[in-house]
Structures are given as structure tokens and as C-alpha cells.
Amino acid sequence: MTKFTLPRQDNSLPAPYRGQSPGGDRGLPESQYQNYQLANSQNFLETEDQSLLSGFTLAETYRLAQPSDALEANMAEALHLSRPLLSQGRLADYIPELAKANPDLLGLTILATDGSAYQAGDCDKPFTIQSIAKVALLLKALQLGGFAQVFSRVGMEPSGAPFSEFTTLGDFSDKPSNPFINSGAIVLSSFLAAHINFETFLAFLCQICNNPNLQLDPAVYNSERRTSERNHSLAWELKRLKLLTADLDLSLDFYTKLCSIEVRPRDLAHFGLCLARRGQDAAGQQILRAEDVTTTLALMYTCGLYDGSGEFAVEAGIPAKSGVGGGILAVVPGQYGIGAFGPSLDRNGNSIGGINALKILSHTQGWHVLA
């Protein structure tokens, strides 16, 4: 007989929901707020008596019949609570190929350092990595050039502006604010393009993601090439500032290609797991320098979600990097690598459902690195 996981009677809410009226400032409808109270107790009991479910709606019964593993159950609940937000977001329609995505998709894959694997939602759908590739770009640049050389070209500060901004160039600074805005990534792409070819970079990413079959999505690549006027403008300004190492066109092509690599949530979770393990891959081999991982995680924490980085650092408290394809790479140092996917984006260009689900999970699982 099926075992149902029922919450005990002390249905306390995670910290940000305590003491609030239904929905609070998170905008949850009253029914969802009540369901959150019902389903997110940290203490569960199991029963085979279905009569105990008579007072629950069908939707509530579905959520209660989750596996007894707390993380897996909380993942499903986090996605359930986040799905209503998807209609409030929008696709990255300035890249025509990305406008074809299904905005209703939302999924999570989590890999633990002890070898456990968890997934919920739409985990098998491919999407392009987009700006999440900037994390691998930074790691490879640190590997080839070292800390001093990399940060002579890009800064370490949040920009406080959209990812395609110009404001930190020219009159305000002699280099991009950080490696995760487009201008900073073009600078590092130019640096790598002067030393390695794209195939070498792709092989590096395949190793980190534990997937030898990653490849370019030609449709997205061509779509981005045809609509890259903003990045061309950034590149010319970077050339004026003498920050490009390679030819301008080669630099831009390298950058466009790395954004067009096709991945799935599990690939991002493997990437995150490597970072959670201080640079060790799934086989325990040290493929990244621990000091480079530290630098990268710090920048993911402070700059990884563009103008939403500060809010996420306060409310979720884990390093993360997003892409406008809907992906999010997140890391719980020493514990988990996380890949999230949801192509409906908030105003900052981050997955609106993925961000919300990760905030909920961080509270229910106690992941905040400063807590």
C-alpha cells in the first residue's frame, strides 16, 4: 500500500513567512500560503491510512504523497509554489530563437557531495547555457592567466545595472565592473580567444559538467549573431579602451559560441557539484584550483544574478549564476550542486520561477552560507 507523508501539527513556516498575513510581501495567494504552511513542516510522519487524507484537496493530497526524503519533497513543493509566478515573467524575445521556448517549463536537479541525486519538474528539456558559461570562462581565464592578469582586465564589483550596460566603461572606469556582465565576459572571451580555440573551451566545460557530449546549438548561435548589435557596440568601446586581446570579430564570435552551448539541469548540477567540492570532478580528480573556485564562488554570490544579486544574497544566501536561456547554476559549498531551469524571466533576466524555488529551498533546507 502507498505510504503518504503527512506533516505533524507544528506546521511552522520558514523564517521569511512567519508572522505575515497570507501572501505577505511575497505575493502568494492565500490558498498557496496555507498550503505552504501545510506542506513545509520539517517533521513528517508516515501512514498507510488514506482516511487521514479526507480533509485535504486533491492538489494537497498530491503534495502530501511525496517521498519521505525531506529534500525531494521540498523540491516538489518549491516548484509548485513557484509555478504561478511564471505568467508574470517573459521570454528573452530579443533573441528570436529563445522566444520559441515554453514559458511554463520549470525544473530542478540537485546533486549531493555524498553521491545522492534529486530531481523535480521539467529536468530533461535542453536549453542554451547563455551567461552561465561566464563562470567557466572566468575559471579558464584564471587557469591560463592567473588572478592578477584577469583582474587587471575586469573588476570585482557588482555593476548595479543591467547585464548589457555601458555605464561602468569610459568616464566611470577603465574596465568592466566584473566578469559576469557582457562587457567583462567579452574581455575574457578575447583573452581566451588569443590563447585557445573554442573547441578547447568546450572540452573544458564538458569536463566540469561531466558530459562529453555538450555541443553548440547552431540555431541559437545564428540567432544571436544576427541580433548582437549591443554586444558589437560594447566590443568597439572595449577596443577603444585597449581591453581586447584578440581581434574584435574573433572575440565576439568566441563569446557568442560559448553562450550557445546546449545543456540540461543535470549538466549545471554537475558543474555546481564540482564547485561545491572545491574543484574536484565526479571521479575525485582535482580539475580546478581551489583558490580559483573560491574567487569564482565569491563573484557568483555578489554579481551572479545581475541587478538581482543583492536580494538573492540576502534571501537565499548561496552563490548562483543565471542565464537568459532560463538556467541557473547554484552551489551550496561542501554540500550540493544545483541546476535549475525555467525560461520565463524576471525584469533582471533571471528565471522567475527558478529564483523563487531556490529561495524557498534555501530556507527550508537551511542553506544560507551566512546563517
C-alpha positions in Angstrom: 0.0 0.0 0.0 1.2 3.5 -0.8 2.7 5.4 2.1 1.7 9.0 2.5 3.9 11.6 4.1 1.9 13.8 6.5 3.1 16.8 8.4 2.8 16.9 12.1 0.8 19.5 13.8 3.6 22.0 14.4 3.4 23.4 10.9 5.8 26.3 11.3 6.8 28.4 8.4 10.4 29.2 7.2 11.7 32.4 8.6 10.6 34.9 5.8 7.0 33.7 6.0 6.5 33.8 9.8 4.2 36.4 11.2 2.9 37.6 7.8 -0.6 37.8 6.6 -1.5 35.4 3.8 1.0 36.0 1.0 2.9 38.7 2.9 5.1 40.7 0.7 5.9 37.6 -1.4 2.6 37.9 -3.3 1.5 34.3 -2.6 -2.3 33.8 -2.9 -4.0 32.9 0.4 -4.6 29.2 -0.7 -0.9 28.8 -1.6 0.2 30.4 1.7 -2.0 27.9 3.6 -0.6 25.0 1.5 2.9 26.3 2.3 2.1 26.0 6.0 0.7 22.6 5.5 3.4 21.0 3.4 6.7 22.5 4.7 6.9 21.2 8.2 10.4 19.8 8.9 8.8 17.0 10.9 6.8 14.3 9.0 5.1 11.0 9.9 4.1 8.2 7.5 0.8 6.5 7.3 -0.9 3.9 5.2 -4.4 5.1 6.3 -5.9 7.1 3.4 -8.8 8.2 5.6 -6.4 10.6 7.2 -6.3 12.5 3.8 -10.1 13.1 3.7 -9.8 16.7 4.8 -7.3 17.6 2.0 -8.0 18.8 -1.5 -6.7 16.7 -4.5 -3.8 19.1 -5.0 -2.9 19.0 -1.3 -3.1 15.2 -1.3 -0.7 15.1 -4.3 1.8 17.2 -2.4 1.5 15.1 0.7 2.1 11.9 -1.2 5.7 13.0 -1.9 8.7 10.8 -1.0 9.6 11.0 2.7 13.0 12.3 1.8 12.8 16.0 3.0 14.8 17.5 0.2 13.0 15.8 -2.6 9.6 16.7 -1.0 10.7 20.3 -0.5 11.9 20.5 -4.1 8.5 19.5 -5.4 6.8 21.9 -3.1 9.1 24.8 -4.1 8.3 24.2 -7.7 4.6 24.0 -7.0 4.6 27.3 -5.2 6.8 29.0 -7.9 4.8 27.9 -11.0 2.1 30.7 -10.5 4.9 33.3 -11.0 5.8 32.0 -14.5 2.9 34.0 -16.0 4.5 37.2 -14.6 7.8 36.7 -16.4 8.7 36.9 -20.1 10.9 35.1 -22.5 14.2 36.6 -23.8 12.5 37.6 -27.0 15.3 39.9 -28.1 17.0 36.7 -29.3 14.4 35.3 -31.7 15.3 31.6 -31.1 14.9 32.0 -27.3 11.4 33.4 -27.9 10.3 29.9 -29.0 10.8 28.4 -25.5 7.9 27.1 -23.5 7.4 29.6 -20.6 5.6 27.0 -18.5 8.6 24.8 -18.0 10.3 24.7 -14.6 12.6 22.1 -13.1 15.4 21.4 -10.6 18.2 18.9 -10.4 20.4 18.7 -7.2 23.5 16.5 -6.8 25.0 16.0 -3.4 28.6 15.5 -2.5 27.7 12.1 -0.9 26.6 10.9 -4.4 22.8 11.3 -3.9 20.8 12.8 -6.8 17.4 14.5 -6.8 15.2 16.0 -9.5 11.8 17.5 -9.8 9.8 19.1 -12.6 11.0 19.6 -16.1 14.5 18.3 -15.9 15.0 16.7 -19.3 14.5 19.8 -21.5 17.6 21.2 -23.3 18.3 24.9 -23.3 21.3 27.1 -24.1 23.7 27.9 -21.2 23.9 31.7 -22.1 25.6 33.7 -19.4 26.2 30.7 -17.1 29.1 30.0 -19.4 30.7 33.1 -18.0 31.5 31.0 -14.9 33.6 28.5 -16.9 35.0 31.5 -18.9 36.3 33.0 -15.6 37.7 29.7 -14.4 39.5 29.0 -17.6 40.9 32.6 -17.7 42.2 32.2 -14.1 43.7 28.9 -15.1 45.6 30.3 -18.1 46.4 33.9 -16.9 46.2 33.9 -13.2 44.5 36.1 -10.7 46.5 39.3 -11.3 46.2 39.2 -15.1 42.5 38.5 -15.1 41.6 41.3 -12.7 43.8 43.8 -14.5 41.2 43.5 -17.3 37.9 43.2 -15.3 36.8 44.3 -11.8 35.2 42.5 -8.9 32.3 44.8 -8.1 28.6 44.5 -8.7 27.5 46.8 -11.5 24.1 47.8 -10.2 22.9 47.9 -13.8 21.6 45.5 -16.5 24.0 42.9 -17.9 24.4 44.7 -21.2 25.2 48.1 -19.6 27.7 50.7 -20.7 27.8 52.7 -17.5 31.0 51.3 -16.0 33.0 52.0 -19.1 34.7 55.1 -20.3 34.0 58.0 -17.9 33.4 55.9 -14.8 36.0 53.2 -15.1 38.8 51.9 -17.3 37.5 48.3 -17.2 34.2 46.4 -16.8 32.8 46.1 -13.3 33.0 42.3 -13.1 33.4 39.2 -15.4 29.7 38.4 -15.4 28.3 41.4 -17.2 28.5 41.2 -21.0 31.4 43.7 -21.3 33.5 41.8 -18.8 32.8 38.5 -20.5 33.7 39.8 -23.9 37.1 41.0 -22.4 37.7 37.5 -21.1 36.5 35.8 -24.3 39.0 37.9 -26.2 41.7 36.9 -23.7 40.9 33.2 -24.2 40.5 33.5 -28.0 44.1 34.7 -28.2 45.3 31.6 -26.5 42.9 28.7 -27.2 40.2 27.8 -29.8 36.6 27.3 -28.9 36.8 23.5 -29.1 39.3 23.6 -26.2 37.0 25.7 -24.2 34.1 23.4 -25.0 36.1 20.3 -23.8 36.9 22.2 -20.6 33.2 22.8 -20.0 32.4 19.2 -20.9 34.8 18.0 -18.1 33.3 20.3 -15.5 29.7 19.3 -16.4 30.6 15.6 -16.5 29.1 15.3 -20.0 31.4 14.7 -23.0 28.6 15.3 -25.5 27.9 19.0 -24.9 27.7 20.9 -28.2 26.7 24.2 -29.8 23.1 24.8 -30.7 23.5 26.2 -34.2 20.0 27.8 -34.4 20.6 29.8 -31.2 24.2 30.7 -32.3 23.0 32.1 -35.6 20.0 33.9 -34.0 22.4 35.6 -31.6 24.8 36.6 -34.3 22.0 38.3 -36.2 20.9 40.3 -33.2 24.2 41.2 -31.5 24.3 44.9 -32.2 24.5 45.8 -28.5 27.5 43.4 -27.9 29.1 44.9 -31.0 28.8 48.3 -29.5 30.3 47.1 -26.3 33.2 45.4 -28.2 34.1 48.6 -30.0 34.2 50.5 -26.7 36.4 47.8 -25.2 38.7 48.0 -28.2 38.9 51.8 -27.7 39.9 51.1 -24.1 42.5 48.6 -25.3 41.0 45.7 -23.4 40.6 43.3 -26.2 43.5 40.8 -26.6 42.3 39.1 -29.8 40.7 40.5 -33.0 37.3 42.1 -32.3 35.3 39.8 -34.5 37.1 36.7 -33.2 36.4 37.9 -29.6 32.7 38.4 -30.3 32.4 35.1 -32.1 34.0 33.2 -29.2 31.6 34.9 -26.8 28.6 34.1 -28.9 29.5 30.5 -29.3 30.0 29.9 -25.6 26.6 31.4 -24.8 25.0 29.0 -27.4 26.1 25.7 -25.8 23.2 23.4 -25.1 22.8 21.9 -21.6 20.3 20.4 -19.2 19.7 21.0 -15.5 21.8 17.9 -14.7 24.8 19.4 -16.5 24.6 22.5 -14.4 24.2 20.5 -11.3 27.4 18.6 -12.1 29.1 22.0 -12.7 27.8 23.1 -9.3 28.9 19.9 -7.7 32.5 20.4 -8.9 32.5 23.9 -7.3 30.9 22.5 -4.1 33.8 20.0 -4.0 36.4 22.8 -4.3 37.3 21.8 -7.9 37.1 18.1 -7.8 35.1 16.3 -10.5 32.8 13.3 -10.0 35.8 10.9 -10.0 37.5 12.9 -7.3 40.2 14.3 -9.6 41.2 17.9 -8.9 40.4 19.7 -12.2 40.2 23.2 -10.9 42.4 25.1 -8.4 40.7 25.5 -5.1 41.7 29.2 -5.0 40.1 29.8 -8.4 36.9 28.2 -7.1 36.9 30.5 -4.0 37.3 33.6 -6.3 34.5 32.3 -8.6 32.0 31.5 -5.8 32.6 34.9 -4.2 31.8 36.6 -7.5 28.8 34.4 -8.1 27.5 35.4 -4.7 27.9 39.1 -5.2 27.5 39.5 -9.0 26.0 36.3 -10.4 22.3 37.4 -10.8 22.9 40.9 -12.3 20.8 43.5 -10.5 19.1 40.9 -8.5 22.3 39.6 -6.9 21.9 41.5 -3.6 18.4 40.5 -2.9 19.2 36.8 -3.6 22.3 37.0 -1.4 20.2 38.2 1.5 17.1 36.0 0.9 18.8 32.8 -0.3 22.4 33.2 0.6 24.1 30.9 -1.8 26.3 31.5 -4.8 24.4 31.4 -8.1 24.8 32.4 -11.8 21.9 32.8 -14.2 21.4 32.9 -18.0 18.7 34.3 -20.2 18.0 30.9 -21.5 16.3 30.2 -18.2 19.1 28.3 -16.5 20.5 28.8 -13.0 23.7 27.3 -11.6 23.8 27.3 -7.8 26.1 26.0 -5.2 25.8 25.0 -1.6 29.5 24.8 -0.7 30.5 21.4 0.6 27.0 20.0 0.1 25.2 20.4 -3.3 25.5 21.4 -6.9 22.2 22.7 -8.3 20.8 23.1 -11.8 17.5 25.0 -12.3 15.6 25.7 -15.5 12.7 28.0 -16.2 12.7 30.2 -19.3 10.2 32.7 -18.0 12.4 35.6 -16.8 12.0 38.4 -14.3 13.0 42.0 -15.0 16.6 41.3 -14.3 16.9 38.5 -16.8 16.8 35.7 -14.2 14.4 32.7 -14.2 11.5 34.0 -12.2 10.4 30.5 -11.1 13.9 29.2 -10.6 14.9 32.1 -8.3 11.8 31.7 -6.2 12.2 28.0 -5.9 15.8 28.4 -4.8 14.8 31.0 -2.2 12.2 28.6 -0.7 14.6 25.7 -0.7 17.4 27.7 0.9 15.0 28.5 3.8 13.6 25.0 4.2 17.0 23.3 4.0 19.0 25.9 5.9 21.5 26.6 3.1 22.2 30.3 3.7 26.0 30.5 3.9 25.9 33.3 6.5 23.2 31.8 8.7 
